[in-house]
Amino acid sequence: MLSEKIYTLRRRNGLSQEQLAEKLGVSRQAVSKWEGGLSTPELDKLMALSQCFGVSLDELTGNQSAPPPTKTQEGPPPNPRSKPGSRAGVLLCAIGGACLALLGLLPPMAEQVSQSSTVTLNGTGIFMALFLGMMAAGAVMIFRKR
């Protein structure tokens, strides 16, 4: 029944009769009469109700069940490919790549690590392993599935 659907959708969307009336440009009493089944909204008000609640006119006036409420968002919808770990992963990959490039430009630094290292890898190998590990961790964060 239309009156029950208006009531249910208004409540699901967290609106008072006064707030809904203000959105539609009618009085609170008109909304009350619609919900009580004492009157029926005109076509233009039905269209405004369907837009306000995010449902089709068929859902509003027919026997189809109303969908669960949707949260209103300001701005564009989130990018489905953008995951929270993606930014950190891109950052790790970028830092690792930049460090690998610097490693090629700064051989004296790797030589210093080679002389002070007790590990059998020379300094260049240690730095390369560290930076490649950063890049791999970044790639995992980027491509990890939810």
N, CA, C and O atoms as a GROMACS GRO file, in nm:
protein
  584
    1MET      N    1   0.083  -0.116   0.000
    1MET     CA    2   0.000   0.000   0.000
    1MET      C    3   0.089   0.125   0.000
    1MET      O    4   0.190   0.128   0.070
    2LEU      N    5   0.053   0.225  -0.076
    2LEU     CA    6   0.134   0.346  -0.094
    2LEU      C    7   0.162   0.416   0.038
    2LEU      O    8   0.274   0.459   0.063
    3SER      N    9   0.060   0.428   0.122
    3SER     CA   10   0.080   0.500   0.248
    3SER      C   11   0.188   0.433   0.334
    3SER      O   12   0.269   0.501   0.396
    4GLU      N   13   0.187   0.300   0.338
    4GLU     CA   14   0.287   0.227   0.417
    4GLU      C   15   0.426   0.242   0.357
    4GLU      O   16   0.525   0.252   0.430
    5LYS      N   17   0.434   0.243   0.223
    5LYS     CA   18   0.564   0.257   0.159
    5LYS      C   19   0.624   0.394   0.185
    5LYS      O   20   0.743   0.406   0.211
    6ILE      N   21   0.542   0.497   0.179
    6ILE     CA   22   0.593   0.632   0.207
    6ILE      C   23   0.645   0.638   0.349
    6ILE      O   24   0.754   0.692   0.374
    7TYR      N   25   0.569   0.584   0.443
    7TYR     CA   26   0.609   0.583   0.583
    7TYR      C   27   0.740   0.506   0.602
    7TYR      O   28   0.834   0.554   0.666
    8THR      N   29   0.746   0.385   0.543
    8THR     CA   30   0.864   0.301   0.558
    8THR      C   31   0.988   0.366   0.498
    8THR      O   32   1.094   0.369   0.560
    9LEU      N   33   0.974   0.418   0.378
    9LEU     CA   34   1.089   0.481   0.311
    9LEU      C   35   1.134   0.608   0.385
    9LEU      O   36   1.254   0.635   0.394
   10ARG      N   37   1.038   0.684   0.436
   10ARG     CA   38   1.075   0.804   0.512
   10ARG      C   39   1.155   0.767   0.635
   10ARG      O   40   1.257   0.829   0.665
   11ARG      N   41   1.108   0.665   0.707
   11ARG     CA   42   1.178   0.621   0.829
   11ARG      C   43   1.315   0.562   0.798
   11ARG      O   44   1.412   0.589   0.869
   12ARG      N   45   1.323   0.482   0.691
   12ARG     CA   46   1.451   0.422   0.653
   12ARG      C   47   1.554   0.528   0.616
   12ARG      O   48   1.674   0.509   0.638
   13ASN      N   49   1.507   0.638   0.562
   13ASN     CA   50   1.598   0.745   0.524
   13ASN      C   51   1.622   0.845   0.637
   13ASN      O   52   1.691   0.945   0.619
   14GLY      N   53   1.564   0.817   0.752
   14GLY     CA   54   1.589   0.899   0.870
   14GLY      C   55   1.531   1.039   0.862
   14GLY      O   56   1.588   1.134   0.915
   15LEU      N   57   1.418   1.052   0.795
   15LEU     CA   58   1.356   1.183   0.780
   15LEU      C   59   1.231   1.193   0.867
   15LEU      O   60   1.157   1.096   0.885
   16SER      N   61   1.210   1.312   0.920
   16SER     CA   62   1.083   1.338   0.989
   16SER      C   63   0.981   1.379   0.884
   16SER      O   64   1.016   1.407   0.769
   17GLN      N   65   0.855   1.383   0.923
   17GLN     CA   66   0.752   1.429   0.830
   17GLN      C   67   0.780   1.572   0.787
   17GLN      O   68   0.760   1.609   0.671
   18GLU      N   69   0.827   1.652   0.880
   18GLU     CA   70   0.858   1.793   0.852
   18GLU      C   71   0.972   1.803   0.749
   18GLU      O   72   0.964   1.883   0.656
   19GLN      N   73   1.077   1.723   0.767
   19GLN     CA   74   1.190   1.727   0.674
   19GLN      C   75   1.149   1.683   0.534
   19GLN      O   76   1.188   1.745   0.435
   20LEU      N   77   1.070   1.576   0.527
   20LEU     CA   78   1.024   1.528   0.397
   20LEU      C   79   0.934   1.633   0.331
   20LEU      O   80   0.946   1.658   0.211
   21ALA      N   81   0.847   1.692   0.407
   21ALA     CA   82   0.757   1.794   0.354
   21ALA      C   83   0.837   1.912   0.298
   21ALA      O   84   0.804   1.966   0.192
   22GLU      N   85   0.942   1.950   0.369
   22GLU     CA   86   1.026   2.061   0.324
   22GLU      C   87   1.095   2.027   0.192
   22GLU      O   88   1.104   2.111   0.102
   23LYS      N   89   1.144   1.904   0.180
   23LYS     CA   90   1.210   1.861   0.056
   23LYS      C   91   1.114   1.862  -0.063
   23LYS      O   92   1.153   1.892  -0.175
   24LEU      N   93   0.988   1.829  -0.036
   24LEU     CA   94   0.890   1.816  -0.145
   24LEU      C   95   0.811   1.945  -0.168
   24LEU      O   96   0.738   1.956  -0.267
   25GLY      N   97   0.825   2.042  -0.080
   25GLY     CA   98   0.752   2.167  -0.096
   25GLY      C   99   0.604   2.154  -0.062
   25GLY      O  100   0.519   2.217  -0.125
   26VAL      N  101   0.575   2.071   0.038
   26VAL     CA  102   0.436   2.054   0.084
   26VAL      C  103   0.434   2.074   0.236
   26VAL      O  104   0.538   2.095   0.298
   27SER      N  105   0.316   2.068   0.293
   27SER     CA  106   0.306   2.084   0.438
   27SER      C  107   0.328   1.949   0.507
   27SER      O  108   0.317   1.843   0.445
   28ARG      N  109   0.361   1.956   0.637
   28ARG     CA  110   0.378   1.834   0.715
   28ARG      C  111   0.246   1.758   0.722
   28ARG      O  112   0.244   1.635   0.725
   29GLN      N  113   0.136   1.832   0.723
   29GLN     CA  114   0.004   1.770   0.730
   29GLN      C  115  -0.023   1.688   0.604
   29GLN      O  116  -0.088   1.584   0.611
   30ALA      N  117   0.026   1.735   0.488
   30ALA     CA  118   0.006   1.659   0.364
   30ALA      C  119   0.078   1.525   0.373
   30ALA      O  120   0.024   1.421   0.334
   31VAL      N  121   0.201   1.528   0.424
   31VAL     CA  122   0.276   1.402   0.440
   31VAL      C  123   0.203   1.311   0.538
   31VAL      O  124   0.193   1.191   0.515
   32SER      N  125   0.153   1.367   0.645
   32SER     CA  126   0.079   1.289   0.743
   32SER      C  127  -0.044   1.223   0.681
   32SER      O  128  -0.074   1.107   0.709
   33LYS      N  129  -0.115   1.297   0.596
   33LYS     CA  130  -0.234   1.242   0.530
   33LYS      C  131  -0.195   1.131   0.432
   33LYS      O  132  -0.266   1.031   0.420
   34TRP      N  133  -0.082   1.148   0.360
   34TRP     CA  134  -0.037   1.044   0.267
   34TRP      C  135  -0.006   0.916   0.345
   34TRP      O  136  -0.045   0.807   0.304
   35GLU      N  137   0.066   0.932   0.458
   35GLU     CA  138   0.104   0.815   0.537
   35GLU      C  139  -0.015   0.751   0.606
   35GLU      O  140  -0.015   0.630   0.631
   36GLY      N  141  -0.115   0.829   0.636
   36GLY     CA  142  -0.235   0.776   0.701
   36GLY      C  143  -0.335   0.720   0.602
   36GLY      O  144  -0.437   0.664   0.643
   37GLY      N  145  -0.309   0.735   0.473
   37GLY     CA  146  -0.400   0.684   0.372
   37GLY      C  147  -0.522   0.771   0.352
   37GLY      O  148  -0.619   0.729   0.288
   38LEU      N  149  -0.520   0.893   0.406
   38LEU     CA  150  -0.635   0.982   0.394
   38LEU      C  151  -0.636   1.057   0.260
   38LEU      O  152  -0.740   1.104   0.215
   39SER      N  153  -0.516   1.068   0.198
   39SER     CA  154  -0.508   1.129   0.066
   39SER      C  155  -0.391   1.064  -0.009
   39SER      O  156  -0.310   0.991   0.048
   40THR      N  157  -0.386   1.093  -0.138
   40THR     CA  158  -0.283   1.036  -0.224
   40THR      C  159  -0.206   1.151  -0.290
   40THR      O  160  -0.267   1.247  -0.336
   41PRO      N  161  -0.073   1.141  -0.294
   41PRO     CA  162   0.005   1.248  -0.357
   41PRO      C  163  -0.025   1.256  -0.507
   41PRO      O  164  -0.055   1.156  -0.572
   42GLU      N  165  -0.016   1.378  -0.561
   42GLU     CA  166  -0.033   1.396  -0.704
   42GLU      C  167   0.090   1.340  -0.775
   42GLU      O  168   0.191   1.310  -0.712
   43LEU      N  169   0.080   1.325  -0.907
   43LEU     CA  170   0.186   1.262  -0.985
   43LEU      C  171   0.320   1.332  -0.968
   43LEU      O  172   0.423   1.266  -0.952
   44ASP      N  173   0.321   1.465  -0.971
   44ASP     CA  174   0.448   1.536  -0.955
   44ASP      C  175   0.510   1.511  -0.818
   44ASP      O  176   0.632   1.506  -0.805
   45LYS      N  177   0.426   1.496  -0.716
   45LYS     CA  178   0.477   1.467  -0.581
   45LYS      C  179   0.523   1.322  -0.571
   45LYS      O  180   0.619   1.293  -0.500
   46LEU      N  181   0.457   1.230  -0.643
   46LEU     CA  182   0.503   1.091  -0.647
   46LEU      C  183   0.641   1.083  -0.711
   46LEU      O  184   0.728   1.010  -0.665
   47MET      N  185   0.659   1.159  -0.819
   47MET     CA  186   0.790   1.160  -0.885
   47MET      C  187   0.897   1.218  -0.793
   47MET      O  188   1.008   1.166  -0.786
   48ALA      N  189   0.862   1.324  -0.721
   48ALA     CA  190   0.956   1.384  -0.626
   48ALA      C  191   0.987   1.287  -0.512
   48ALA      O  192   1.102   1.279  -0.467
   49LEU      N  193   0.887   1.213  -0.467
   49LEU     CA  194   0.909   1.112  -0.362
   49LEU      C  195   1.004   1.003  -0.411
   49LEU      O  196   1.094   0.962  -0.338
   50SER      N  197   0.983   0.955  -0.534
   50SER     CA  198   1.068   0.848  -0.586
   50SER      C  199   1.212   0.896  -0.600
   50SER      O  200   1.304   0.820  -0.573
   51GLN      N  201   1.232   1.021  -0.640
   51GLN     CA  202   1.367   1.075  -0.650
   51GLN      C  203   1.428   1.094  -0.512
   51GLN      O  204   1.545   1.063  -0.491
   52CYS      N  205   1.351   1.142  -0.420
   52CYS     CA  206   1.398   1.166  -0.285
   52CYS      C  207   1.445   1.036  -0.218
   52CYS      O  208   1.548   1.034  -0.150
   53PHE      N  209   1.370   0.929  -0.239
   53PHE     CA  210   1.401   0.800  -0.176
   53PHE      C  211   1.491   0.712  -0.263
   53PHE      O  212   1.538   0.608  -0.217
   54GLY      N  213   1.515   0.752  -0.388
   54GLY     CA  214   1.600   0.673  -0.476
   54GLY      C  215   1.536   0.542  -0.520
   54GLY      O  216   1.603   0.440  -0.532
   55VAL      N  217   1.405   0.546  -0.543
   55VAL     CA  218   1.334   0.427  -0.590
   55VAL      C  219   1.256   0.464  -0.716
   55VAL      O  220   1.233   0.582  -0.743
   56SER      N  221   1.218   0.365  -0.792
   56SER     CA  222   1.137   0.391  -0.911
   56SER      C  223   0.991   0.414  -0.870
   56SER      O  224   0.950   0.383  -0.758
   57LEU      N  225   0.916   0.470  -0.964
   57LEU     CA  226   0.772   0.488  -0.936
   57LEU      C  227   0.704   0.354  -0.917
   57LEU      O  228   0.611   0.342  -0.836
   58ASP      N  229   0.749   0.252  -0.991
   58ASP     CA  230   0.692   0.118  -0.973
   58ASP      C  231   0.714   0.067  -0.831
   58ASP      O  232   0.623   0.011  -0.770
   59GLU      N  233   0.834   0.087  -0.780
   59GLU     CA  234   0.863   0.042  -0.643
   59GLU      C  235   0.780   0.120  -0.542
   59GLU      O  236   0.734   0.065  -0.442
   60LEU      N  237   0.762   0.248  -0.569
   60LEU     CA  238   0.687   0.332  -0.476
   60LEU      C  239   0.538   0.299  -0.479
   60LEU      O  240   0.474   0.293  -0.374
   61THR      N  241   0.484   0.278  -0.597
   61THR     CA  242   0.340   0.258  -0.608
   61THR      C  243   0.298   0.113  -0.626
   61THR      O  244   0.183   0.078  -0.601
   62GLY      N  245   0.392   0.027  -0.667
   62GLY     CA  246   0.359  -0.112  -0.694
   62GLY      C  247   0.378  -0.201  -0.573
   62GLY      O  248   0.387  -0.154  -0.460
   63ASN      N  249   0.384  -0.330  -0.601
   63ASN     CA  250   0.400  -0.428  -0.495
   63ASN      C  251   0.544  -0.472  -0.474
   63ASN      O  252   0.571  -0.561  -0.394
   64GLN      N  253   0.637  -0.409  -0.545
   64GLN     CA  254   0.777  -0.446  -0.527
   64GLN      C  255   0.825  -0.395  -0.393
   64GLN      O  256   0.781  -0.290  -0.345
   65SER      N  257   0.916  -0.470  -0.333
   65SER     CA  258   0.967  -0.427  -0.203
   65SER      C  259   1.069  -0.316  -0.223
   65SER      O  260   1.140  -0.311  -0.323
   66ALA      N  261   1.074  -0.229  -0.126
   66ALA     CA  262   1.167  -0.116  -0.131
   66ALA      C  263   1.307  -0.164  -0.097
   66ALA      O  264   1.324  -0.250  -0.011
   67PRO      N  265   1.408  -0.109  -0.164
   67PRO     CA  266   1.545  -0.150  -0.134
   67PRO      C  267   1.590  -0.091  -0.001
   67PRO      O  268   1.528   0.004   0.049
   68PRO      N  269   1.697  -0.145   0.058
   68PRO     CA  270   1.748  -0.088   0.182
   68PRO      C  271   1.797   0.054   0.156
   68PRO      O  272   1.831   0.088   0.043
   69PRO      N  273   1.802   0.137   0.259
   69PRO     CA  274   1.842   0.275   0.239
   69PRO      C  275   1.987   0.284   0.196
   69PRO      O  276   2.071   0.202   0.232
   70THR      N  277   2.014   0.385   0.117
   70THR     CA  278   2.151   0.408   0.075
   70THR      C  279   2.202   0.531   0.146
   70THR      O  280   2.128   0.627   0.168
   71LYS      N  281   2.328   0.527   0.181
   71LYS     CA  282   2.388   0.641   0.248
   71LYS      C  283   2.417   0.746   0.143
   71LYS      O  284   2.468   0.716   0.035
   72THR      N  285   2.385   0.868   0.175
   72THR     CA  286   2.413   0.976   0.081
   72THR      C  287   2.560   1.010   0.091
   72THR      O  288   2.617   1.019   0.200
   73GLN      N  289   2.621   1.030  -0.025
   73GLN     CA  290   2.762   1.063  -0.030
   73GLN      C  291   2.777   1.195  -0.102
   73GLN      O  292   2.707   1.224  -0.199
   74GLU      N  293   2.869   1.272  -0.055
   74GLU     CA  294   2.901   1.394  -0.125
   74GLU      C  295   3.025   1.368  -0.206
   74GLU      O  296   3.118   1.302  -0.160
   75GLY      N  297   3.027   1.419  -0.327
   75GLY     CA  298   3.142   1.399  -0.413
   75GLY      C  299   3.125   1.275  -0.497
   75GLY      O  300   3.020   1.210  -0.493
   76PRO      N  301   3.228   1.241  -0.574
   76PRO     CA  302   3.218   1.126  -0.663
   76PRO      C  303   3.221   0.996  -0.586
   76PRO      O  304   3.275   0.990  -0.475
   77PRO      N  305   3.163   0.889  -0.643
   77PRO     CA  306   3.169   0.760  -0.575
   77PRO      C  307   3.312   0.711  -0.570
   77PRO      O  308   3.393   0.747  -0.655
   78PRO      N  309   3.345   0.629  -0.471
   78PRO     CA  310   3.483   0.581  -0.460
   78PRO      C  311   3.520   0.495  -0.579
   78PRO      O  312   3.436   0.424  -0.635
   79ASN      N  313   3.645   0.501  -0.615
   79ASN     CA  314   3.697   0.422  -0.725
   79ASN      C  315   3.710   0.278  -0.678
   79ASN      O  316   3.782   0.252  -0.582
   80PRO      N  317   3.641   0.182  -0.744
   80PRO     CA  318   3.648   0.044  -0.698
   80PRO      C  319   3.788  -0.016  -0.708
   80PRO      O  320   3.819  -0.112  -0.636
   81ARG      N  321   3.873   0.037  -0.795
   81ARG     CA  322   4.008  -0.016  -0.807
   81ARG      C  323   4.100   0.041  -0.700
   81ARG      O  324   4.206  -0.016  -0.673
   82SER      N  325   4.060   0.152  -0.640
   82SER     CA  326   4.143   0.215  -0.539
   82SER      C  327   4.117   0.150  -0.404
   82SER      O  328   4.009   0.165  -0.346
   83LYS      N  329   4.216   0.078  -0.354
   83LYS     CA  330   4.206   0.014  -0.224
   83LYS      C  331   4.294   0.091  -0.127
   83LYS      O  332   4.386   0.162  -0.169
   84PRO      N  333   4.267   0.079   0.002
   84PRO     CA  334   4.348   0.152   0.099
   84PRO      C  335   4.497   0.121   0.088
   84PRO      O  336   4.580   0.210   0.104
   85GLY      N  337   4.533  -0.003   0.060
   85GLY     CA  338   4.673  -0.041   0.049
   85GLY      C  339   4.737  -0.001  -0.081
   85GLY      O  340   4.859  -0.006  -0.094
   86SER      N  341   4.657   0.040  -0.180
   86SER     CA  342   4.711   0.073  -0.311
   86SER      C  343   4.805   0.193  -0.305
   86SER      O  344   4.912   0.191  -0.365
   87ARG      N  345   4.766   0.295  -0.234
   87ARG     CA  346   4.850   0.414  -0.226
   87ARG      C  347   4.982   0.384  -0.159
   87ARG      O  348   5.088   0.426  -0.205
   88ALA      N  349   4.975   0.310  -0.050
   88ALA     CA  350   5.099   0.275   0.020
   88ALA      C  351   5.185   0.186  -0.068
   88ALA      O  352   5.308   0.198  -0.068
   89GLY      N  353   5.122   0.096  -0.144
   89GLY     CA  354   5.197   0.010  -0.234
   89GLY      C  355   5.266   0.087  -0.344
   89GLY      O  356   5.382   0.061  -0.377
   90VAL      N  357   5.195   0.182  -0.403
   90VAL     CA  358   5.254   0.265  -0.507
   90VAL      C  359   5.370   0.344  -0.449
   90VAL      O  360   5.474   0.359  -0.513
   91LEU      N  361   5.352   0.396  -0.328
   91LEU     CA  362   5.457   0.472  -0.263
   91LEU      C  363   5.580   0.384  -0.239
   91LEU      O  364   5.693   0.427  -0.265
   92LEU      N  365   5.560   0.263  -0.189
   92LEU     CA  366   5.672   0.172  -0.166
   92LEU      C  367   5.744   0.138  -0.297
   92LEU      O  368   5.868   0.136  -0.301
   93CYS      N  369   5.669   0.112  -0.402
   93CYS     CA  370   5.731   0.083  -0.532
   93CYS      C  371   5.811   0.202  -0.582
   93CYS      O  372   5.922   0.185  -0.632
   94ALA      N  373   5.755   0.320  -0.569
   94ALA     CA  374   5.825   0.440  -0.616
   94ALA      C  375   5.952   0.464  -0.536
   94ALA      O  376   6.056   0.497  -0.594
   95ILE      N  377   5.946   0.449  -0.405
   95ILE     CA  378   6.065   0.470  -0.322
   95ILE      C  379   6.171   0.365  -0.354
   95ILE      O  380   6.289   0.397  -0.366
   96GLY      N  381   6.128   0.240  -0.368
   96GLY     CA  382   6.223   0.133  -0.401
   96GLY      C  383   6.290   0.157  -0.535
   96GLY      O  384   6.411   0.140  -0.550
   97GLY      N  385   6.211   0.198  -0.634
   97GLY     CA  386   6.268   0.226  -0.766
   97GLY      C  387   6.363   0.344  -0.763
   97GLY      O  388   6.469   0.341  -0.826
   98ALA      N  389   6.325   0.449  -0.690
   98ALA     CA  390   6.413   0.566  -0.679
   98ALA      C  391   6.544   0.529  -0.609
   98ALA      O  392   6.651   0.573  -0.650
   99CYS      N  393   6.535   0.449  -0.507
   99CYS     CA  394   6.656   0.407  -0.436
   99CYS      C  395   6.745   0.320  -0.524
   99CYS      O  396   6.868   0.332  -0.518
  100LEU      N  397   6.685   0.233  -0.605
  100LEU     CA  398   6.765   0.153  -0.698
  100LEU      C  399   6.836   0.242  -0.799
  100LEU      O  400   6.952   0.218  -0.833
  101ALA      N  401   6.768   0.345  -0.846
  101ALA     CA  402   6.831   0.438  -0.940
  101ALA      C  403   6.945   0.512  -0.872
  101ALA      O  404   7.051   0.530  -0.931
  102LEU      N  405   6.924   0.556  -0.747
  102LEU     CA  406   7.030   0.624  -0.674
  102LEU      C  407   7.148   0.531  -0.648
  102LEU      O  408   7.264   0.574  -0.649
  103LEU      N  409   7.118   0.406  -0.624
  103LEU     CA  410   7.225   0.309  -0.599
  103LEU      C  411   7.319   0.299  -0.719
  103LEU      O  412   7.440   0.284  -0.703
  104GLY      N  413   7.262   0.309  -0.836
  104GLY     CA  414   7.346   0.306  -0.957
  104GLY      C  415   7.428   0.432  -0.971
  104GLY      O  416   7.534   0.431  -1.033
  105LEU      N  417   7.378   0.543  -0.914
  105LEU     CA  418   7.451   0.670  -0.925
  105LEU      C  419   7.550   0.693  -0.812
  105LEU      O  420   7.640   0.776  -0.824
  106LEU      N  421   7.535   0.621  -0.703
  106LEU     CA  422   7.621   0.643  -0.586
  106LEU      C  423   7.698   0.517  -0.546
  106LEU      O  424   7.673   0.463  -0.439
  107PRO      N  425   7.790   0.469  -0.628
  107PRO     CA  426   7.866   0.348  -0.594
  107PRO      C  427   7.952   0.361  -0.468
  107PRO      O  428   7.974   0.261  -0.401
  108PRO      N  429   8.004   0.481  -0.432
  108PRO     CA  430   8.085   0.488  -0.309
  108PRO      C  431   8.008   0.449  -0.184
  108PRO      O  432   8.067   0.392  -0.092
  109MET      N  433   7.877   0.477  -0.178
  109MET     CA  434   7.797   0.441  -0.062
  109MET      C  435   7.792   0.289  -0.048
  109MET      O  436   7.807   0.236   0.062
  110ALA      N  437   7.771   0.219  -0.158
  110ALA     CA  438   7.768   0.073  -0.154
  110ALA      C  439   7.903   0.017  -0.115
  110ALA      O  440   7.911  -0.085  -0.047
  111GLU      N  441   8.008   0.082  -0.157
  111GLU     CA  442   8.143   0.036  -0.123
  111GLU      C  443   8.168   0.048   0.027
  111GLU      O  444   8.232  -0.040   0.085
  112GLN      N  445   8.119   0.154   0.090
  112GLN     CA  446   8.134   0.172   0.234
  112GLN      C  447   8.063   0.061   0.309
  112GLN      O  448   8.117   0.007   0.406
  113VAL      N  449   7.942   0.026   0.267
  113VAL     CA  450   7.867  -0.080   0.333
  113VAL      C  451   7.939  -0.213   0.314
  113VAL      O  452   7.940  -0.296   0.405
  114SER      N  453   8.000  -0.234   0.197
  114SER     CA  454   8.073  -0.359   0.172
  114SER      C  455   8.187  -0.375   0.270
  114SER      O  456   8.212  -0.485   0.318
  115GLN      N  457   8.256  -0.268   0.300
  115GLN     CA  458   8.372  -0.276   0.389
  115GLN      C  459   8.330  -0.296   0.534
  115GLN      O  460   8.402  -0.360   0.610
  116SER      N  461   8.214  -0.243   0.574
  116SER     CA  462   8.172  -0.254   0.714
  116SER      C  463   8.080  -0.373   0.739
  116SER      O  464   8.044  -0.398   0.854
  117SER      N  465   8.040  -0.445   0.636
  117SER     CA  466   7.944  -0.551   0.650
  117SER      C  467   8.011  -0.683   0.688
  117SER      O  468   8.116  -0.717   0.635
  118THR      N  469   7.950  -0.755   0.780
  118THR     CA  470   7.998  -0.887   0.816
  118THR      C  471   7.930  -0.995   0.734
  118THR      O  472   7.966  -1.112   0.740
  119VAL      N  473   7.829  -0.954   0.656
  119VAL     CA  474   7.758  -1.047   0.569
  119VAL      C  475   7.841  -1.067   0.444
  119VAL      O  476   7.912  -0.976   0.400
  120THR      N  477   7.832  -1.186   0.386
  120THR     CA  478   7.914  -1.213   0.269
  120THR      C  479   7.866  -1.140   0.143
  120THR      O  480   7.941  -1.129   0.046
  121LEU      N  481   7.742  -1.089   0.146
  121LEU     CA  482   7.696  -1.007   0.034
  121LEU      C  483   7.772  -0.876   0.038
  121LEU      O  484   7.799  -0.822   0.145
  122ASN      N  485   7.805  -0.823  -0.079
  122ASN     CA  486   7.868  -0.691  -0.075
  122ASN      C  487   7.760  -0.585  -0.057
  122ASN      O  488   7.641  -0.617  -0.061
  123GLY      N  489   7.799  -0.461  -0.036
  123GLY     CA  490   7.705  -0.352  -0.007
  123GLY      C  491   7.603  -0.333  -0.116
  123GLY      O  492   7.487  -0.304  -0.088
  124THR      N  493   7.642  -0.347  -0.240
  124THR     CA  494   7.551  -0.331  -0.351
  124THR      C  495   7.440  -0.436  -0.344
  124THR      O  496   7.323  -0.405  -0.367
  125GLY      N  497   7.477  -0.558  -0.314
  125GLY     CA  498   7.379  -0.666  -0.305
  125GLY      C  499   7.280  -0.645  -0.192
  125GLY      O  500   7.161  -0.673  -0.207
  126ILE      N  501   7.330  -0.593  -0.079
  126ILE     CA  502   7.242  -0.567   0.035
  126ILE      C  503   7.140  -0.459  -0.001
  126ILE      O  504   7.020  -0.475   0.024
  127PHE      N  505   7.188  -0.351  -0.059
  127PHE     CA  506   7.097  -0.243  -0.097
  127PHE      C  507   6.999  -0.289  -0.204
  127PHE      O  508   6.880  -0.256  -0.197
  128MET      N  509   7.047  -0.363  -0.300
  128MET     CA  510   6.957  -0.411  -0.406
  128MET      C  511   6.849  -0.500  -0.348
  128MET      O  512   6.732  -0.489  -0.385
  129ALA      N  513   6.888  -0.590  -0.258
  129ALA     CA  514   6.789  -0.678  -0.195
  129ALA      C  515   6.687  -0.597  -0.115
  129ALA      O  516   6.568  -0.627  -0.119
  130LEU      N  517   6.733  -0.496  -0.042
  130LEU     CA  518   6.644  -0.413   0.037
  130LEU      C  519   6.545  -0.338  -0.052
  130LEU      O  520   6.425  -0.336  -0.024
  131PHE      N  521   6.595  -0.277  -0.159
  131PHE     CA  522   6.508  -0.197  -0.245
  131PHE      C  523   6.414  -0.285  -0.328
  131PHE      O  524   6.299  -0.248  -0.351
  132LEU      N  525   6.462  -0.398  -0.372
  132LEU     CA  526   6.374  -0.490  -0.444
  132LEU      C  527   6.266  -0.546  -0.351
  132LEU      O  528   6.152  -0.566  -0.393
  133GLY      N  529   6.302  -0.569  -0.225
  133GLY     CA  530   6.203  -0.612  -0.126
  133GLY      C  531   6.095  -0.507  -0.105
  133GLY      O  532   5.977  -0.539  -0.091
  134MET      N  533   6.137  -0.379  -0.102
  134MET     CA  534   6.040  -0.270  -0.088
  134MET      C  535   5.945  -0.269  -0.208
  134MET      O  536   5.824  -0.253  -0.192
  135MET      N  537   6.001  -0.286  -0.326
  135MET     CA  538   5.918  -0.284  -0.446
  135MET      C  539   5.824  -0.404  -0.448
  135MET      O  540   5.708  -0.390  -0.487
  136ALA      N  541   5.871  -0.520  -0.406
  136ALA     CA  542   5.785  -0.639  -0.403
  136ALA      C  543   5.672  -0.621  -0.302
  136ALA      O  544   5.558  -0.657  -0.330
  137ALA      N  545   5.704  -0.567  -0.185
  137ALA     CA  546   5.600  -0.542  -0.084
  137ALA      C  547   5.497  -0.442  -0.138
  137ALA      O  548   5.377  -0.458  -0.114
  138GLY      N  549   5.544  -0.341  -0.208
  138GLY     CA  550   5.453  -0.245  -0.268
  138GLY      C  551   5.363  -0.309  -0.371
  138GLY      O  552   5.243  -0.280  -0.376
  139ALA      N  553   5.420  -0.396  -0.456
  139ALA     CA  554   5.341  -0.463  -0.559
  139ALA      C  555   5.235  -0.553  -0.494
  139ALA      O  556   5.122  -0.560  -0.543
  140VAL      N  557   5.270  -0.621  -0.386
  140VAL     CA  558   5.174  -0.706  -0.316
  140VAL      C  559   5.060  -0.621  -0.261
  140VAL      O  560   4.944  -0.661  -0.268
  141MET      N  561   5.093  -0.505  -0.206
  141MET     CA  562   4.989  -0.418  -0.150
  141MET      C  563   4.897  -0.364  -0.259
  141MET      O  564   4.777  -0.346  -0.237
  142ILE      N  565   4.952  -0.339  -0.378
  142ILE     CA  566   4.871  -0.287  -0.487
  142ILE      C  567   4.775  -0.393  -0.540
  142ILE      O  568   4.657  -0.364  -0.562
  143PHE      N  569   4.823  -0.513  -0.559
  143PHE     CA  570   4.743  -0.616  -0.625
  143PHE      C  571   4.672  -0.711  -0.531
  143PHE      O  572   4.606  -0.804  -0.576
  144ARG      N  573   4.684  -0.689  -0.402
  144ARG     CA  574   4.617  -0.776  -0.305
  144ARG      C  575   4.466  -0.764  -0.322
  144ARG      O  576   4.413  -0.654  -0.338
  145LYS      N  577   4.397  -0.877  -0.318
  145LYS     CA  578   4.250  -0.880  -0.332
  145LYS      C  579   4.189  -0.865  -0.195
  145LYS      O  580   4.248  -0.903  -0.094
  146ARG      N  581   4.068  -0.807  -0.193
  146ARG     CA  582   3.998  -0.789  -0.066
  146ARG      C  583   3.949  -0.919  -0.013
  146ARG      O  584   3.888  -0.923   0.093
   0.00000   0.00000   0.00000
